[in-house]
Structures are given as C-alpha cells and as structure tokens.
Amino acid sequence: MKSFFKNVLANIVAIIIIAAVFSLFLIMIIASSALSGDQKPYIKDNSILTLDFKTNLIDSPTEDQGEMFAFSETNKNILILDMLDAIKKAKNDSKIKGISVETDGIRAGFTQLDDVRAALEDFKKSGKFVYAYGNVVSQSAYYLGSVADQYILNPAGGIDLKGLATEVLYMKNFADKYGIGIQIIRHGKYKSAVEPYMRDDMSPENKEQLSTLLNDIWSLNSQKIAASRKIDSAQFRVVVDSLYGTIPELSLQHKLVDRLLQKSEYDQMIKTKLQLKEKDKLTKVSFTKYINSYREESSNKDNQIAVLYASGAIYNGEGYQNIFADNFVKDIKKLADDEKIKAVVLRINSPGGSANASDEILFELQQLKKKKPIVVSFGDYAASGGYYIAMAADKIYSEPNTLTGSIGVFGMIPYFKEIANKNGFTAIPVTTNANSNMYSPINGVTPGGVSMLTRSVEQTYKRFVHFVTVNRKKSFEQIDEIGGGRVWSGTRAKNIGLVDELGTLQDAINFAATKIKVKDFSISSYPKKISPFQQIFKNLDENEISARLIKNKIGTENYRLFEQITDPKLQQGVMMQMPFQIKID
C-alpha cells in the first residue's frame, strides 16, 4: 500500500512540474512578444540593407505561421507590401548605402519577385548600389538577383538556370489497379483539375494551356534577366539550354555573373565600395530589423484603406490558414461597419476551392461594395473560385505573371466498390426512396445522383459566367469562349478583358485612394495575424500535425492530390478550383 501511495504522489508531482514548465513557457512567449513590440532597432550609418536566406516573402498575414517552440528568428516572414515599402524608404534613407541580395533559394511567388525586382530597379535610380551574392542559386533567386549592378558567385557554386517546366501526376492507372472508383462531373474542356483521375496521359487541351502559360511567363522573365545582364536574347537561350549556369567558370564566361569570390571576399568588396577601413565593421541590416526601426502607428486613423487578403484555397466553415468562408465573411462585415474604413483593396492569391463558399464570399463582397469601393489586386493565383470572388470589384489589377481565369466547375466523388469486393466486403443498401443512398463510399453515386450533380455543375457554371459577364461587361458567349476552365497569364487576361489593368498591389491601393479622393490615409490589414499564444494551440491540433507529417513525406504537390480524395472539406459539393500550381523552379 505504501508503494501505491508513493507512485500516486510521484505522478501528481510530475504533472505539477509539467504544468508549471508549460505555464512558464507560455509566460516567456507572451513576455518576449511584448518586449519585442516595445523596442525599436537603431540603424547605424553606412548600413547595407540585406535580403538573406532566412527571409521569406509572404503575400498575406495568414501565411505567417511560426513553428512550435521556436524562440529564434530562424525564418523571417515579411509581407510583400512591407518589403516594397522598405526598399522605397531605403532609397532616400542616408543611413542605407546599398542593398545586398544574398539568398540562394528564396521562397516567394513569381509576382512577388517581379514586384521586388521592380522596386530594386527604382532603388538604383538613387545612385545607390545593389549587389547580389550566391552559392548554389535557385532560378527564383537568380531571377531576383540578376537585377543587381554586380552578381557575385561562389567559385564552387552554381546557378540552376534552365527555363520553366511543370509535371502533372496522373493516377487513373493507380486507381484502376487498386479498385478505386472516382465519379467525375465537370464543365469546361480545359478544367483539368480532375484530369489526373480521368486518364493516364495529358489531354491536348491541357497541354495547350500549360505550354502557352509557361511560355508566356518564361518569355517575360527571360527577357528581364537577359536585359539586366546585357546578354543578347538568342545567346541567352543558348546559355539556358546548355545549362551553363551549373559551372561557375561558364557562368562567368557567358556573363551570368561578374566575379567569382568567396563570401568574405564579397563582404570586403562592399567595404571597399563604402571606403571603410580594414578595422571598420561592415553593418548589414535585415529587412525585418529595418522595417521595425521605422514602423509606427499611423497618424491618420480616420481615412483608412483596408487590404483584405484572400490567400489560399477556399473552404466552407472556420479556419485560419487558407480562406474559410465563415471567418472571411466576418471580416467583410467588420469592414462594412467600420466608418473609418473608406475603401477596400481585395488582394487575391487563390487557386479557388468550394463553389458554395466562393458564392457566399462573393455575395458579402457585393453587399460591401454598396457601401465602399472595392479594388482587386491579383497575386500569383486568381483562378476559378479565386477569380469568382473578384467579380465584386470596381476595378481589377493583375500582375503580368498572375495565373488567372480557370472559369469552370467540377465535382469529384471517390468510391471503393471494386477494392471492397476484392477483399470480401459488400455493401447492401436499404432505402425509402429512389436516391436515399445517393452516395455510398462503397457503391458510389446512383444514376439519379449523377444526373442531378451534372445539372448542379452546369447550373454553377452558368452562375459563374453570369457574374463574370456583369463585371466584365461582356456577353455569355464571349466569356464562355475564353472560359471552359482555361488558365491565362495576367498579360493575356488583360488582352482578352478578364482584368482591367496590369499593376501591383500598391497600384491598386493608389487607385483606391483616388477613388475616395484622399491623399493622406493609413493602411490596415485583414485578417489580423494570430498571436504566438494562439499559434501554439493551433500547432497542437492533431489534424494539423498529421497533415504536416504526410506533406513532408510525399511532397506538397502530391499532397494536394491526396487531399482531393481524403479531405472532407474538399468533398463538399461542386468545386471551383484551379488544376495545378506552378513554381518558377
């Protein structure tokens, strides 16, 4: 009995210790967050603003997700709008003498890289320098860094310059082999989101749109690189096709870089540029530190332009990352009721998702538009449901490389009759009506169910096109011709009338200001970033942990296909979703 009480007491003490440690941990995070908000960094003279490998560019506050139990700033997430503002401010800041781009594999979308590249071009007009250094450089990082006055490469490094490619994973043979049935209903011959489950090769329509899209993007980006590096376009194609960037000496020979130096030699090169003495220390300032050094509460609280970020896939229900209709609608209603908010810029970076959730969001945006102007800015993606919710806009701005359009609808329902039967399982339904058992995970969809789902898809497509015709002031036939699920580059979208202007998020904000006739205004962002305290409990969610584990094992692209079959959020009726996501690398 004495042993029993000793064990119980030991367990109680252990629980108390664990609770105390966890409480202390939470207090430390809250205190650290409070202290970091009060202290402003001091920027020294002769400072170099530095974009390093720790910096991640993000489009929306909802993408700013820290890792659990991470105390250091290993990775620094910076909003693209803050980055551009920092470069603009540094242009006229006497303490900042230049910018150093030192990132080998920057994680950012191509529209974000375009904006930063343009900002660096503008920065150079001040007479200040932009240098870049690389070790093993990704294509994205080189696209950004090639704008520099000088690009320095490590003598044992290389540049992954090869052009664009995308690869679509087809799963029909896999599904057939293991007895997985997938009932697919779609509208639009280019609506290839479900194509990997329908066939084992690429359709001509999908190949056409992918080829056009990749060539549009690469044509624009390669021209910019070649122009910055002063390489003839024909010669640049030879350089890319021959993979000369892989070998440092060939990179130097063919003008991809200016010098081959070790990192310490690169730093010494900057010191010489600044005319610093040998004993003087080179002061490099991260973008995070620089932004925090001048960020202040705006003096103008009465004239606000809200930037509402719609970033990620569109789902029903509640959630933080991605676009969840319930949360998003709450933010829209807050903006409608806030008298200090004079206009709204809707920043869309979404491949779409649930048709029902997209429709709910569009309706609330239309109600908001009755009270305040809405200007839309497209990021990397504004496709399908992402394009649909833009139809409340007074004006739409797209980046040249935005993947936009994909005006099409589909439904996909997996079932497992064959695999179940092979393993001795049979499902026998008992019903009261003809379609009571319309969908069964074993037997699939009834003929009556298929008929009604087909009608639902067609009706949703007509509703989609209707809203586009109203906003774009075109006929049903005109939109249907360029719809059909096809994805366009922003440049082509402008040419065919799917957007109004080519421009950045800042261009959209500036237009919103002219729309409400104000020059002095402040910018507020929605949704608000969640606190570190909330982040801890979010990361402890069982589904979140398991999702991360699977994604790490099979890769992001394959995980998206896995999600389409297994995630209940993606089985909520008709979908407006883009078929793929394309990265520069």
C-alpha positions, 0 to 999 in steps of 0.5 A, spaced: 500 500 500 505 504 501 508 503 494 501 505 491 501 511 495 508 513 493 507 512 485 500 516 486 504 522 489 510 521 484 505 522 478 501 528 481 508 531 482 510 530 475 504 533 472 505 539 477 512 540 474 509 539 467 504 544 468 508 549 471 514 548 465 508 549 460 505 555 464 512 558 464 513 557 457 507 560 455 509 566 460 516 567 456 512 567 449 507 572 451 513 576 455 518 576 449 512 578 444 511 584 448 518 586 449 519 585 442 513 590 440 516 595 445 523 596 442 525 599 436 532 597 432 537 603 431 540 603 424 547 605 424 550 609 418 553 606 412 548 600 413 547 595 407 540 593 407 540 585 406 535 580 403 538 573 406 536 566 406 532 566 412 527 571 409 521 569 406 516 573 402 509 572 404 503 575 400 498 575 406 498 575 414 495 568 414 501 565 411 505 567 417 505 561 421 511 560 426 513 553 428 512 550 435 517 552 440 521 556 436 524 562 440 529 564 434 528 568 428 530 562 424 525 564 418 523 571 417 516 572 414 515 579 411 509 581 407 510 583 400 507 590 401 512 591 407 518 589 403 516 594 397 515 599 402 522 598 405 526 598 399 522 605 397 524 608 404 531 605 403 532 609 397 532 616 400 534 613 407 542 616 408 543 611 413 542 605 407 548 605 402 546 599 398 542 593 398 545 586 398 541 580 395 544 574 398 539 568 398 540 562 394 533 559 394 528 564 396 521 562 397 516 567 394 511 567 388 513 569 381 509 576 382 512 577 388 519 577 385 517 581 379 514 586 384 521 586 388 525 586 382 521 592 380 522 596 386 530 594 386 530 597 379 527 604 382 532 603 388 538 604 383 535 610 380 538 613 387 545 612 385 545 607 390 548 600 389 545 593 389 549 587 389 547 580 389 551 574 392 550 566 391 552 559 392 548 554 389 542 559 386 535 557 385 532 560 378 527 564 383 533 567 386 537 568 380 531 571 377 531 576 383 538 577 383 540 578 376 537 585 377 543 587 381 549 592 378 554 586 380 552 578 381 557 575 385 558 567 385 561 562 389 567 559 385 564 552 387 557 554 386 552 554 381 546 557 378 540 552 376 538 556 370 534 552 365 527 555 363 520 553 366 517 546 366 511 543 370 509 535 371 502 533 372 501 526 376 496 522 373 493 516 377 487 513 373 492 507 372 493 507 380 486 507 381 484 502 376 489 497 379 487 498 386 479 498 385 478 505 386 472 508 383 472 516 382 465 519 379 467 525 375 462 531 373 465 537 370 464 543 365 469 546 361 474 542 356 480 545 359 478 544 367 483 539 368 483 539 375 480 532 375 484 530 369 489 526 373 483 521 375 480 521 368 486 518 364 493 516 364 496 521 359 495 529 358 489 531 354 491 536 348 487 541 351 491 541 357 497 541 354 495 547 350 494 551 356 500 549 360 505 550 354 502 557 352 502 559 360 509 557 361 511 560 355 508 566 356 511 567 363 518 564 361 518 569 355 517 575 360 522 573 365 527 571 360 527 577 357 528 581 364 534 577 366 537 577 359 536 585 359 539 586 366 545 582 364 546 585 357 546 578 354 543 578 347 536 574 347 538 568 342 545 567 346 541 567 352 537 561 350 543 558 348 546 559 355 539 556 358 539 550 354 546 548 355 545 549 362 551 553 363 549 556 369 551 549 373 559 551 372 561 557 375 567 558 370 561 558 364 557 562 368 562 567 368 564 566 361 557 567 358 556 573 363 551 570 368 555 573 373 561 578 374 566 575 379 567 569 382 569 570 390 568 567 396 563 570 401 568 574 405 571 576 399 564 579 397 563 582 404 570 586 403 568 588 396 562 592 399 567 595 404 571 597 399 565 600 395 563 604 402 571 606 403 571 603 410 577 601 413 580 594 414 578 595 422 571 598 420 565 593 421 561 592 415 553 593 418 548 589 414 541 590 416 535 585 415 529 587 412 525 585 418 530 589 423 529 595 418 522 595 417 521 595 425 526 601 426 521 605 422 514 602 423 509 606 427 502 607 428 499 611 423 497 618 424 491 618 420 486 613 423 480 616 420 481 615 412 483 608 412 484 603 406 483 596 408 487 590 404 483 584 405 487 578 403 484 572 400 490 567 400 489 560 399 484 555 397 477 556 399 473 552 404 466 552 407 466 553 415 472 556 420 479 556 419 485 560 419 490 558 414 487 558 407 480 562 406 474 559 410 468 562 408 465 563 415 471 567 418 472 571 411 465 573 411 466 576 418 471 580 416 467 583 410 462 585 415 467 588 420 469 592 414 462 594 412 461 597 419 467 600 420 466 608 418 473 609 418 474 604 413 473 608 406 475 603 401 477 596 400 483 593 396 481 585 395 488 582 394 487 575 391 492 569 391 487 563 390 487 557 386 479 557 388 476 551 392 468 550 394 463 553 389 458 554 395 463 558 399 466 562 393 458 564 392 457 566 399 464 570 399 462 573 393 455 575 395 458 579 402 463 582 397 457 585 393 453 587 399 460 591 401 461 594 395 454 598 396 457 601 401 465 602 399 469 601 393 472 595 392 479 594 388 482 587 386 489 586 386 491 579 383 497 575 386 500 569 383 493 565 383 486 568 381 483 562 378 476 559 378 473 560 385 479 565 386 477 569 380 469 568 382 470 572 388 473 578 384 467 579 380 465 584 386 470 589 384 470 596 381 476 595 378 481 589 377 489 589 377 493 583 375 500 582 375 503 580 368 505 573 371 498 572 375 495 565 373 488 567 372 481 565 369 480 557 370 472 559 369 469 552 370 466 547 375 467 540 377 465 535 382 469 529 384 466 523 388 471 517 390 468 510 391 471 503 393 466 498 390 471 494 386 477 494 392 471 492 397 469 486 393 476 484 392 477 483 399 470 480 401 466 486 403 459 488 400 455 493 401 447 492 401 443 498 401 436 499 404 432 505 402 425 509 402 426 512 396 429 512 389 436 516 391 436 515 399 443 512 398 445 517 393 452 516 395 455 510 398 463 510 399 462 503 397 457 503 391 458 510 389 453 515 386 446 512 383 444 514 376 439 519 379 445 522 383 449 523 377 444 526 373 442 531 378 450 533 380 451 534 372 445 539 372 448 542 379 455 543 375 452 546 369 447 550 373 454 553 377 457 554 371 452 558 368 452 562 375 459 563 374 459 566 367 453 570 369 457 574 374 463 574 370 459 577 364 456 583 369 463 585 371 466 584 365 461 587 361 461 582 356 456 577 353 455 569 355 458 567 349 464 571 349 466 569 356 464 562 355 469 562 349 475 564 353 472 560 359 471 552 359 476 552 365 482 555 361 488 558 365 491 565 362 497 569 364 495 576 367 498 579 360 493 575 356 487 576 361 488 583 360 488 582 352 482 578 352 478 583 358 478 578 364 482 584 368 482 591 367 489 593 368 496 590 369 499 593 376 501 591 383 498 591 389 500 598 391 497 600 384 491 598 386 491 601 393 493 608 389 487 607 385 483 606 391 485 612 394 483 616 388 477 613 388 475 616 395 479 622 393 484 622 399 491 623 399 493 622 406 490 615 409 493 609 413 493 602 411 490 596 415 490 589 414 485 583 414 485 578 417 489 580 423 495 575 424 494 570 430 498 571 436 504 566 438 499 564 444 494 562 439 499 559 434 501 554 439 494 551 440 493 551 433 500 547 432 497 542 437 491 540 433 492 533 431 489 534 424 494 539 423 500 535 425 498 529 421 497 533 415 504 536 416 507 529 417 504 526 410 506 533 406 513 532 408 513 525 406 510 525 399 511 532 397 506 538 397 504 537 390 502 530 391 499 532 397 494 536 394 492 530 390 491 526 396 487 531 399 482 531 393 480 524 395 481 524 403 479 531 405 472 532 407 472 539 406 474 538 399 468 533 398 463 538 399 459 539 393 461 542 386 468 545 386 471 551 383 478 550 383 484 551 379 488 544 376 495 545 378 500 550 381 506 552 378 513 554 381 518 558 377 523 552 379 
